[in-house]
Amino acid sequence: KSSNDNDDDDNRFIDNDTGADPSQSNEMETVQITERTVNPRGEKTSPHDFQLLKVLGK
């Protein structure tokens, strides 16, 4: 692989279309992050929500 090929690999996410409408690129929506907006049903995270993996080492 040439160094130019590596540059293309590094930029593959930049070159992909985001699906955003270019005519509205100057508009920005601000969303406040709160417990209510992130977790609207009030469910609490608990150990059953995670897959436990064995950790190697000491």
C-alpha positions in Angstrom: 0.0 0.0 0.0 1.3 3.5 -0.8 1.3 6.3 1.6 -1.5 7.9 -0.5 -3.7 4.9 0.1 -3.2 5.3 3.9 -4.3 8.9 3.6 -7.5 7.8 1.9 -8.1 5.3 4.7 -7.7 8.0 7.3 -10.2 10.3 5.5 -12.8 7.7 4.8 -15.2 9.1 7.4 -14.6 12.7 6.3 -15.5 11.9 2.7 -18.7 10.0 3.5 -22.0 11.9 3.1 -23.5 12.7 6.5 -27.0 13.0 5.0 -27.3 16.6 6.3 -29.2 19.1 4.1 -26.5 21.5 2.7 -29.0 24.3 2.4 -29.4 24.3 6.2 -25.8 23.9 7.1 -25.8 27.3 8.9 -28.6 26.3 11.3 -27.7 24.7 14.6 -30.0 23.1 17.1 -29.0 23.2 20.8 -30.3 20.4 23.0 -29.9 20.5 26.7 -28.7 17.2 28.1 -30.5 16.3 31.3 -31.6 13.1 33.0 -35.1 13.6 31.6 -34.0 14.0 28.0 -31.5 11.2 28.1 -33.6 8.8 30.1 -37.3 9.9 29.6 -39.0 6.8 31.1 -37.1 7.1 34.4 -35.4 3.7 34.1 -32.2 3.4 36.0 -29.1 1.6 34.7 -28.2 -1.5 36.6 -25.7 -4.4 36.2 -28.2 -6.4 34.0 -27.8 -3.7 31.4 -24.2 -4.6 30.8 -22.4 -7.6 29.5 -19.7 -8.6 32.0 -16.4 -9.7 30.5 -13.5 -11.4 32.3 -10.6 -9.1 32.9 -7.1 -10.6 32.5 -4.3 -9.6 34.7 -3.9 -8.9 38.4 
